Amino acid sequence: QVQLMESGGGSVQAGGSLRLSCAASGFTYRRACMGWFRQAPGKEREGVAGVDADSDTIYSGSVKGRFTLSRDNNQNILYLRKNSLKPEDTAMHYCAATIDSLYWCSATTLQSTSYNGWGQGTQVTVSS
């Protein structure tokens, strides 16, 4: 049973910080590409950060320098540290994975169609 369980969301004031976590199980996590996406009401889903099996990372321009993505291959947990939060960071955040990948995922991507496993989401709300 594939599971991606996000946690760590909440309500914070502008300038604050959060760390999102995604606990993964039911697939070969260590060779998978992982990513964080977000979607605000009335807007398209946006790729925030991605990491491949080599731990190479990619970030969207709107979060680069503020967010840090990392993966724990011992505990199968994906993290996203979010610093200097802004009201425009308010969105539902989703963890995604290339589940059951036949090959070592060695190319980062922020394209949602590249991922076939999705969590239920965790809400991040940033107030002014």
Summary of the structure (lengths in Angstrom):
residues: 128
radius of gyration: 13.6
end to end distance: 40.2
largest distance: 45.1
contacts: 391
relative contact order: 0.32
helix: 7%
strand: 47%
